[in-house]
Structure formats: C-alpha cells, structure tokens
Amino acid sequence: MACHECDLLHRIAPLAPGGKALCTRCAALLYRNVPDSLERATALYLTALMLWTMANALPFVSLKLSGRVEENLMLSGPLALARAGMPEIGLLVFLTSILFPLLTITGTLYVLLPLRFGWRFPGVAPAYRMVRLLTPWSLIGVFMLGLLVSIVKLLDLADVVPGTGLYAFVGLLLVSAAAHANLDHGAIWPRVGPLPAAAGPVPAAGGVAPGQAGATAAALGMTSCHTCELLVPAAPHGGHARCPRCHSTLHGLRRPDSIARTWALLGSAALMLIPANLYPVMTVIQFGQGDPNTILSGVMHLIDSGMWPLGMLVFFASFVVPLSKIAVLVMLLLTVQKGSTWRRRDRTLLYRVTEVVGAWSMIDIFLVGILVALVNMDALASVRPGVGAIFFGAAVVLTMLAAMSFDPRLIWDRAQRGGDRAQRPGRAR
C-alpha cells in the first residue's frame, strides 16, 4: 500500500490486536487492527443514531429570567438565525451540528449493517465516500464547546436549565468518538484486492531496488483509491479512471491543481478575516440597551469578568487558529513551489495538526447561534447576530477547504526528482 501523506510504498504486515501501522517516513497512520471492529462499530453507531434522535427531539436548554422560561431544541439556533436575517449562518450551523452528523451515522450504518450479516447493499461505495467527505464537517465536539462557553456567558443574565436533549447530546459526543475509534476500515475494504488482468500485478515495495529512487507509488505509475485505498495503476496523462474494486473516480497521481486551488482559497479566507474582525458578530441587549460586540471585545469581556480561561480559549480559536492555519499553509505552499527538502517530516506533521485544529474556529459561530436562540425575551433581553459572523463563518469554511485542497505528498516529491537521497521502501511499523 501507499502512504496517503508521503506516497511511500509499504508491504502490508499483520498486526497484533490493537496494533497500529505507521509510515516509516512521515509517521502517518496507515492502518489499524481493531478486534471485533464490525460488531463494536455497528453497535456504537446504532446507539449514536438513537442518541441523535433524542438530542434533536427533546428539549435541549432552557433559560429562566424574571419568571419567564425560554425553551429550545437543537434546531432552534439555525431557525433563530434565519429569522434574524442570517440564513447563511443558520444553514452552516444546521449542516455542521445536525444534518452532517446524521448523514455520517446513517451512511456508516448503511455500510456496516449488511456486512454484519454477510450482505452487501448496492451503493456501498457512494455511501462510504459520503461518510469520508462529511466526517471533517461533523462538528458536534466543537458545538459542545461553544455551548459550554454560551452557558458561562449567560450565568450572570439568567438561570440556565439543561434539558434531556442536552444529556443525550453529551452521550452522542462520547459514543460517536468511541464508534470512530473502533471502526477499522479494513473490515469494510480488504487491504489487498484483485486488479483486472490487463492491469498486471501490483508491484511490491520490496521489489524496488534500495538505491533506486522509486520507493513511491507515483514513481511506479501507481495511485491509491481515495475510497477503498486499493493501489492501482494511475490513469495516463493525468486523466480519470475508475477503481476496479469500488468504481470510484481516480484523479491521477496527485490532486488536480492542488497548489492553485489552495492559494485561491487562502487568499479568499484572508480577505474574509478583515471584516470578520472589524464588524460586530453579535449585540447583547438588556432592557433596551446594548453595545455591538466584535470577536476581540467578546474575548476582553470574558477576561474582565474573571473568566480568563474561557477568554483565552475563544481567543485561541478565533484568532490564533485561523491566522496560524493561513501562515502554515502559505509556508507549505512556498516550500513546495521552491522544491525545498527542508524538514519534510516536520512539515508533514505540521500540516496534519493544522488540518485537525482548523474546525475549532467554528466555536464563535456556534456561540452566536446558541445565544440568539436562547436569549429571545423581547424587552427583557435578546441577542442579535452581526454581519461579522457571516464573514468569520466564510473564513473558517475557506481555510478548511484550503487544507483539504493541499496535497501533502507534494512535500516529498522532491526526493523522487533526484533532489534528495532516495528513501528505501519501508515495512509498516
């Protein structure tokens, strides 16, 4: 198989129960051996589906102020944003906290349940592709953190009463994490599969001479299927072909136009961050009075109120993460375009971390959606979303898309052009 981050070929080795195989060059996770993965993952995803239903059908959080009670469901936030004239942000909150988690759970069950009984339904590959595509956008963990920040901000204003739906949501968060950890993709797609006779045998990593600069899949004209990870011959002249096992589209040796797309998305995200920090993201009104709050003023309010840990958390998610992500991706693009071989493993690790933490900037968007839905008591207290939230939401989405568009294998391609010492084919460790 080929590493999906550096493209180095590895001979697939059996693992002990609970073991992991890491790339010998960039330390990326290649595959795992999860005992009873199919049974465990199926049970956990069924539990997650039940908890998702409870979290969205039962009262989520209630707010008590001067004898008045405002009760909310999970869907109340997106609806309140749409009524307040922010349908774009409402749609973003709805997709990332409600719809995408549901599609991820049901799509995984559509794949796992038939396999549990030895069947295979039609459309397994498209369902699995959908799950792989939507998993980074299923942000229930970020939503939970945004909810905690919202509750802390409301403690001085009114009494916050958690509902049954909130407890179900906490269970959903824990069960979803456990389900993801117990899902071994090798239980769905065999790690080694047949190729058409015309394609010939897949070259083994051990068959490459140690001194030859051909230890990567690209050097041998091979590519990995993004759905089932089968190593297959790449389409000639950068064209498109179909995986012989799952019939997914193969896009040649590298992601098409990776550098140009990443530059375009990063430039757009940087432009969005300017109005996102200049315009208010929300206005808190109490008894007819209130001042608009930008992201920075909200952080300062938390610190002045003595809640500096939450203030630093929001500052990190709203300022440090977006700016650092843009800076890191710009550095990666420049070094790739210059053909640099400087600290390639560290740059790959930096990209890996950047891709993971980028979604946590959505805390501010979830915070606005929760407060707008909860604090809606007319003259007593209300929260209105500001135009800055639209720009900030766009910046977060664009930076996430930029990270997904960048192909980390480009960091290692210099070695295959003779600019560095060739890497010896590795055995997964």
Residue pairs with C-beta under 8 A, 6 or more apart in sequence:
1 9
1 10
1 12
1 30
1 31
1 191
1 224
1 229
1 231
2 8
2 9
2 10
2 216
2 217
2 222
2 223
2 224
2 231
3 10
3 23
3 25
3 26
3 28
3 30
4 28
4 224
4 229
4 409
5 23
5 26
5 28
5 348
5 351
5 352
5 408
5 409
6 23
6 25
6 26
6 28
6 216
6 344
6 348
6 408
6 409
6 411
6 412
7 216
7 217
7 218
7 409
7 412
7 413
8 23
8 24
8 25
8 26
8 215
8 216
8 412
8 423
8 425
8 426
9 203
9 204
9 205
9 208
9 215
9 216
9 217
9 220
9 425
9 426
10 21
10 23
10 24
10 30
10 205
10 425
10 426
10 427
10 428
11 204
11 205
11 206
11 425
11 427
11 428
12 21
12 31
12 191
12 192
12 428
13 21
13 427
13 428
14 33
15 21
15 31
15 32
15 33
16 33
17 33
17 35
18 33
18 34
18 35
19 32
19 33
20 29
20 31
20 32
20 33
21 29
21 30
21 31
21 32
21 428
21 429
22 28
22 29
22 30
22 428
22 429
23 29
23 30
23 426
23 428
24 426
24 427
24 428
24 429
25 345
25 412
25 423
25 426
26 344
26 345
26 348
26 349
26 412
27 345
27 349
28 348
28 352
30 428
31 184
31 185
31 186
31 191
31 428
32 184
32 186
33 184
33 186
34 40
34 182
34 183
34 184
34 187
37 182
37 183
37 184
37 186
37 187
38 112
38 115
38 116
38 187
39 116
40 182
41 108
41 112
41 179
41 182
41 183
41 184
41 187
42 109
42 112
42 113
42 116
44 175
44 178
44 179
44 182
45 105
45 108
45 109
45 112
45 179
46 109
47 175
47 179
48 105
48 172
48 175
48 176
48 179
49 105
49 106
49 109
51 168
51 169
51 171
51 172
51 175
52 101
52 102
52 105
52 168
52 172
54 164
54 165
54 168
55 74
55 165
55 166
55 168
55 169
55 172
56 73
56 74
56 75
56 98
56 165
57 73
57 165
58 73
58 163
58 164
58 165
58 168
59 71
59 72
59 73
59 163
59 164
59 165
60 72
60 73
60 74
60 76
60 163
60 165
60 166
60 169
61 72
61 147
61 151
61 160
61 161
61 162
61 163
61 165
61 166
61 370
61 374
62 69
62 70
62 71
62 72
62 160
62 161
62 163
63 69
63 70
63 72
63 154
63 158
63 159
63 160
63 161
63 374
63 375
63 377
64 70
64 158
64 159
64 160
64 161
65 157
65 158
65 159
65 377
65 380
65 381
66 380
68 377
68 380
69 161
70 374
70 375
70 376
70 377
71 163
72 373
72 374
73 165
74 97
74 98
74 165
74 169
75 94
75 98
76 373
76 374
77 90
77 93
77 97
77 366
77 369
77 370
77 372
77 373
78 90
78 91
78 93
78 94
78 98
78 369
79 90
79 373
80 90
80 369
80 372
80 373
80 376
81 87
81 89
81 90
81 93
81 368
81 369
81 372
81 373
81 385
82 90
82 91
84 372
84 384
84 385
85 385
86 385
86 389
86 390
88 390
88 393
89 365
89 368
89 369
89 385
89 389
89 390
89 393
90 369
92 365
92 393
92 397
93 365
93 366
93 369
95 137
96 137
96 138
96 139
96 142
96 143
96 362
97 139
97 140
97 143
97 366
100 134
100 137
100 138
100 139
101 138
101 140
101 172
101 176
103 130
103 131
103 134
104 131
104 134
104 135
104 138
105 176
107 127
107 128
107 130
107 131
107 134
108 131
108 179
108 183
110 121
110 123
110 124
110 127
111 124
111 127
111 128
111 131
111 188
112 188
114 120
114 121
114 124
115 187
115 188
124 246
125 227
125 228
125 246
125 247
125 248
128 188
128 227
128 228
128 246
129 226
129 227
129 248
132 226
132 227
135 180
136 359
136 400
136 404
137 359
137 400
138 176
139 359
139 362
139 366
140 169
140 172
140 173
140 176
141 173
141 177
142 359
142 360
142 362
142 363
142 366
143 362
143 366
144 169
144 170
144 173
145 313
145 360
145 363
145 366
146 362
146 363
146 364
146 365
146 366
146 367
146 370
147 166
147 366
147 370
149 310
149 313
149 314
149 363
149 367
150 366
150 367
150 370
150 371
150 374
151 160
152 307
152 310
153 302
153 367
153 371
154 160
154 371
154 374
154 375
156 305
157 286
157 375
157 381
158 375
158 381
160 374
185 229
188 228
189 227
189 228
189 229
189 230
189 245
189 246
191 229
193 228
193 230
193 244
193 245
194 244
194 245
195 201
195 202
195 230
195 232
195 233
195 244
196 244
199 232
199 233
199 244
200 233
202 222
202 231
202 232
203 220
203 222
205 215
205 425
205 426
205 427
206 425
208 214
208 215
208 220
208 425
210 424
210 425
211 422
212 422
213 219
213 415
213 416
213 418
213 422
214 220
214 416
214 422
215 422
215 423
215 424
215 425
215 426
216 412
216 416
216 423
217 223
217 224
217 231
217 253
218 234
218 253
218 254
218 409
218 413
218 416
219 416
221 233
221 234
221 253
222 231
222 232
222 233
222 234
223 231
223 232
223 233
223 234
223 250
223 251
223 252
223 253
224 230
224 231
224 232
225 231
225 232
225 243
225 245
225 246
225 248
225 250
226 248
226 251
227 243
227 246
227 248
228 243
228 245
228 246
228 248
230 243
230 244
230 245
230 246
232 241
232 243
232 244
232 250
233 241
234 241
234 250
234 252
234 253
235 241
235 250
235 252
238 252
238 253
238 256
239 252
240 249
240 250
240 251
240 252
241 249
241 250
242 248
242 249
242 250
243 249
243 250
254 407
254 409
254 410
254 413
255 405
255 407
258 405
258 406
258 407
258 410
259 333
259 336
259 337
259 406
259 410
261 402
261 405
262 329
262 333
262 402
262 405
262 406
263 333
265 398
265 399
265 401
265 402
265 405
266 326
266 329
266 330
266 333
266 398
266 399
266 402
268 394
268 398
269 322
269 326
269 394
269 395
269 398
269 399
269 402
270 326
272 391
272 392
272 394
272 395
272 398
273 322
273 323
273 326
273 391
273 392
273 395
274 391
275 387
275 388
275 391
276 295
276 388
276 389
276 391
276 392
276 394
276 395
277 294
277 295
277 296
277 388
277 392
278 294
278 388
279 294
279 386
279 387
279 388
279 391
280 292
280 293
280 294
280 386
280 387
280 388
281 293
281 294
281 295
281 298
281 364
281 368
281 385
281 386
281 388
281 389
281 392
282 292
282 293
282 298
282 368
282 371
282 372
282 383
282 384
282 385
282 386
282 389
283 290
283 291
283 292
283 293
283 383
283 384
283 386
284 290
284 291
284 293
284 371
284 375
284 381
284 383
285 381
285 382
285 383
285 384
286 380
286 381
287 379
287 380
287 381
288 379
292 386
293 301
293 386
294 388
295 314
295 318
295 319
295 364
295 388
295 392
296 319
298 314
298 364
299 311
299 314
299 315
299 318
299 319
300 311
301 311
302 308
302 310
302 311
302 314
303 311
303 312
313 363
314 363
314 364
314 367
317 360
317 361
317 363
317 364
318 361
318 363
318 364
318 392
321 357
321 358
321 360
321 361
322 358
322 361
322 395
322 396
322 399
324 354
325 354
325 357
325 358
325 399
325 402
325 403
326 399
328 350
328 351
328 354
329 351
329 354
329 399
329 402
329 403
329 406
331 347
332 347
332 350
332 351
332 406
332 411
333 406
335 342
335 347
335 411
336 410
336 411
339 414
339 417
339 419
340 414
341 414
341 415
341 419
341 420
344 411
344 412
344 414
344 415
347 411
348 408
348 411
348 412
351 403
351 406
351 408
351 411
352 408
354 403
355 403
355 404
358 396
358 399
358 400
358 403
359 396
359 400
361 392
361 395
361 396
361 399
362 393
362 396
364 389
364 392
365 389
365 392
365 393
365 396
368 383
368 385
368 389
371 383
372 383
372 384
372 385
374 383
375 381
375 382
375 383
376 382
376 383
414 420
415 421
415 422
415 423
416 422
